[in-house]
Amino acid sequence: MLNFVFPPAIQAGIASGAYEVVRNAATGQLLGIARDTATGRFVGHAVGAVTNNNPLFSLLGANPILGGGIGIGQMIQTHRGFQAVLGNLNVIQSSLGVLQATTALIGVGTVTSVVLSAVNLHQTLKLREDVKQLRLEVKDGFIDLKNALRSQGLEIIQRLDEVAEDIKFEQHRLEFIKAYGKFLEATKLMQTSLSIADKNSRNTELANARQTLSEAVAIYNNPHLFSETSAPGYLRRVECSWAIEQAIILTYQLQNEPKAASKTLSHLQHKICQDSLTVINRIKTEAELDFIFPEITRIYYHDLAALNLWQNQIDWSISLPPSELQLLESADFPESEIIETTDTNSSLTETPEQQFYEDLKQKSYLLSLQDQISFLMKPEKRKQYESYISQESVKANYKTLGLSNLQTASNMTIANLYYYFKIRDESETKIRQNIVAA
């Protein structure tokens, strides 16, 4: 669940009970908008959010908090709604440029731990901040990684040279350049549409932009780009497609088509889960797991949380009766600066996700770790493990491992117990087979 940060005056009103944070009644999701409990008047919006005890800071880009409580349903047609869209487009563009650029180091084949650590979650977020602050330039969808990673050591430079000479990756690079070019073309159309007064003409421009964005996504999702690609390379490619699909959703909002936006958001969340499971299943080495675990964790707790909030905001606005919708549209929210968070402001050399992973590594099997991140994207898999553990615990007379206790246990506990019983069961089977053979 997201916890929101409001301006001090509104936060004080919430603490006193004078204000409340609006919920989507259908899902119970808090929406980041506050209203007066007595009058029902909408009084302000969140300026930040916290998820999993850390400030919301997505890897992929779009952030519903940037909309400042605007950007939902019919309110997208306001000037502030347009500015929110432009802000999100800029973040998506920075993210896409960096995610794509790092493929030039990952390459197509097997990658060493040193190479992957140079573009891990923390380093990728740092690169994105450098692009945002114009310290690095994205050209044709790539950045000068030799310059950006010069402090990472000689092996990184040698790897970049090797990838640059790889014919297979060169084919990929040309496709990425084409896809990124289509993305830029589409974002220009979207920006132009904001200056068009005629609704029909504006919608035509946005439809053209959406078609171009769809063509860009199709390039990133081309199965030929995934053949012989390592799990980290696969992850980077699908992350690029996820980022662009968020821009597609923005075109629906600009056309004031909230139902289409909601449906596309639902599809994207499902796709992220399915693609993530594919990535996890492709992991072959510990180095790949070290790279992927923190990143999937960030995507789950930040990006999926943000997309879920975005969809809940839209669905809530669709469900409002005319009187409530009028209240929302006429709300005069005070101008409040959005709290922009970044990992690079921290003196830490690792993200919270990396620290969490390093702690888990001391307590878990490698296969257990792989399952722990798959539980995030496929909760039903965890339920299957709980059922197996419960059945085996009855055989072993472990009375404390009933389903009710297992359901409240951590993912680490469930995965570790599963492999404990699995190994135990396999050992007993071998003993029985040996006895029969004797």
Residue pairs with C-beta under 8 A, 6 or more apart in sequence:
1 29
1 30
1 51
2 30
2 32
2 49
2 50
2 51
2 56
2 305
2 309
3 30
3 49
3 50
3 51
4 21
4 30
4 32
4 46
4 48
4 49
4 50
5 11
5 46
5 47
5 48
5 49
5 50
5 339
6 14
6 34
6 44
6 45
6 46
6 47
7 44
7 47
7 334
7 336
9 44
10 19
10 34
10 43
10 44
13 19
13 34
13 43
14 20
14 21
14 34
17 37
18 36
18 37
18 38
19 34
19 35
19 36
19 37
19 43
20 34
20 35
20 37
21 30
21 31
21 32
21 33
21 34
22 30
22 31
22 32
22 33
22 34
22 35
22 42
22 316
23 29
23 30
23 31
24 31
24 312
24 313
24 315
24 316
24 319
25 316
25 319
26 315
26 316
26 319
27 312
27 315
29 308
29 309
29 312
31 309
31 312
31 313
31 316
32 45
32 46
32 49
32 64
32 65
32 69
32 309
32 313
33 42
33 44
33 45
33 46
33 69
34 42
34 43
34 44
34 45
34 46
35 41
35 42
35 43
36 42
36 43
40 324
40 327
41 327
41 331
42 69
42 327
42 328
42 331
42 333
43 331
43 333
44 69
44 333
44 334
44 336
45 68
45 69
45 70
45 333
45 336
46 65
46 69
47 65
47 68
47 336
47 337
47 338
47 339
48 55
48 56
48 65
48 338
48 339
48 341
49 55
49 56
49 65
49 309
50 56
51 301
51 302
51 305
52 301
52 302
52 352
53 352
54 301
54 352
55 339
55 341
56 63
56 65
56 302
56 305
56 306
56 341
57 125
57 302
57 341
57 342
57 343
58 298
58 302
58 303
58 306
59 95
59 99
59 121
59 124
59 125
59 239
59 295
59 298
59 299
59 302
59 303
60 92
60 95
60 99
60 239
60 242
60 243
60 246
60 299
60 303
61 88
61 91
61 92
61 93
61 94
61 95
61 96
61 243
61 246
62 88
62 91
62 92
62 246
62 247
62 249
62 250
62 306
62 307
62 310
63 88
63 91
63 306
64 71
64 306
64 309
64 310
64 313
65 306
65 338
66 84
66 87
66 88
66 91
66 338
67 81
67 84
67 88
67 313
68 80
68 84
68 333
68 336
68 338
69 333
70 76
70 78
70 80
70 81
70 84
70 333
71 81
71 84
71 85
71 253
71 313
72 258
72 313
72 314
72 316
72 317
73 256
73 258
73 314
73 317
73 318
73 320
73 325
73 328
74 256
74 258
74 317
74 325
74 329
75 81
75 317
75 328
75 329
76 82
76 85
76 253
76 254
76 256
77 256
81 253
82 194
82 254
85 190
85 194
85 250
85 253
85 254
86 191
86 194
88 246
88 250
89 187
89 190
89 191
89 247
89 250
90 132
91 132
92 243
92 244
92 246
92 247
93 138
93 183
93 184
93 187
94 128
94 131
94 132
94 138
95 128
95 243
96 141
96 180
96 183
96 240
96 243
96 244
97 131
97 138
97 141
97 142
97 143
97 180
98 124
98 127
98 128
98 131
98 138
98 143
99 124
99 236
99 239
99 240
99 243
100 141
100 142
100 176
100 180
100 236
100 240
101 127
101 138
101 141
101 142
101 143
101 145
102 119
102 124
102 127
102 145
102 236
103 169
103 172
103 173
103 176
103 233
103 236
103 237
104 142
104 145
104 160
104 163
104 164
104 169
104 173
105 115
105 118
105 119
105 145
105 149
105 156
105 159
105 160
105 163
106 115
106 116
106 119
106 163
106 230
106 232
106 233
106 236
107 159
107 162
107 163
107 166
107 169
107 233
108 166
108 168
108 169
108 172
108 228
108 229
108 230
108 233
109 228
109 230
110 230
110 284
110 285
111 230
111 232
111 233
111 287
111 288
112 155
112 159
112 287
113 286
113 287
113 290
114 153
114 155
114 156
115 155
115 156
115 159
116 232
116 287
116 288
116 290
116 291
117 123
117 290
117 291
118 149
118 152
118 156
119 127
119 149
120 290
120 291
120 294
120 295
120 354
121 294
121 295
121 298
121 351
121 353
121 354
122 343
122 349
122 350
122 351
122 354
123 149
125 342
125 343
125 344
125 351
126 343
126 344
127 136
127 143
127 148
129 342
129 344
130 136
130 148
131 137
131 138
131 143
136 143
136 144
136 147
136 148
137 143
137 144
140 177
140 180
140 181
141 176
141 177
141 179
141 180
141 181
141 183
142 173
142 176
142 177
145 160
146 157
146 160
149 156
149 157
149 160
150 157
163 169
164 170
168 228
172 225
175 219
175 222
175 225
176 219
176 220
176 240
178 219
179 216
179 217
179 219
179 220
179 240
179 244
180 216
182 212
182 213
182 215
182 216
182 219
183 212
183 213
183 216
183 244
183 247
185 212
186 209
186 210
186 212
186 213
186 216
186 247
187 209
187 247
189 205
189 206
189 208
189 209
189 212
190 205
190 206
190 209
190 247
190 250
190 251
190 254
192 205
193 202
193 205
193 206
193 209
193 254
194 202
194 254
196 202
196 205
202 254
202 255
203 255
206 251
206 254
206 255
207 251
207 255
209 251
210 248
210 251
210 252
213 244
213 245
213 247
213 248
213 251
214 248
216 244
217 241
217 244
217 245
217 248
219 225
220 237
220 238
220 240
220 241
220 244
221 238
221 241
225 237
226 234
226 237
229 237
230 282
230 284
230 288
231 279
231 280
231 282
231 283
231 284
231 288
231 292
232 288
232 291
232 292
234 278
234 279
234 282
235 279
235 292
235 295
238 275
238 278
238 279
242 268
242 271
242 272
242 275
242 303
245 264
245 268
245 271
246 268
246 307
248 264
249 261
249 264
249 265
249 268
249 310
252 258
252 260
252 261
252 264
253 261
253 314
258 314
258 317
258 318
259 318
261 314
262 311
262 314
262 315
262 318
265 307
265 310
265 311
265 314
266 311
268 307
269 304
269 307
269 308
269 311
272 299
272 303
272 304
272 307
272 377
273 304
273 377
273 378
274 377
276 296
276 299
276 300
276 373
276 377
277 374
277 377
277 378
279 292
279 296
280 292
280 296
280 370
280 373
280 374
280 377
281 374
283 289
283 292
283 370
286 366
289 366
289 369
289 370
290 357
292 373
293 353
293 357
293 369
293 372
293 373
294 351
294 353
294 354
294 356
294 357
295 353
296 373
296 376
296 377
297 353
297 356
297 357
297 373
297 376
298 351
298 353
300 373
300 376
300 377
301 353
317 325
317 328
320 328
343 351
348 355
350 358
357 369
360 369
360 372
360 412
361 369
363 412
363 416
364 372
364 412
364 415
364 416
365 415
365 416
365 419
367 419
368 412
368 415
368 416
368 418
368 419
369 415
371 381
371 385
371 415
371 418
372 411
372 412
372 415
374 381
375 381
375 382
375 385
375 411
375 414
375 415
376 411
382 411
382 414
385 414
385 415
385 417
385 418
386 403
386 406
386 407
386 414
387 403
388 418
388 421
389 401
389 406
389 414
389 417
389 418
389 421
390 401
390 402
390 403
390 406
392 421
392 424
392 425
393 399
393 401
393 402
393 421
396 421
396 424
401 417
406 414
406 417
409 417
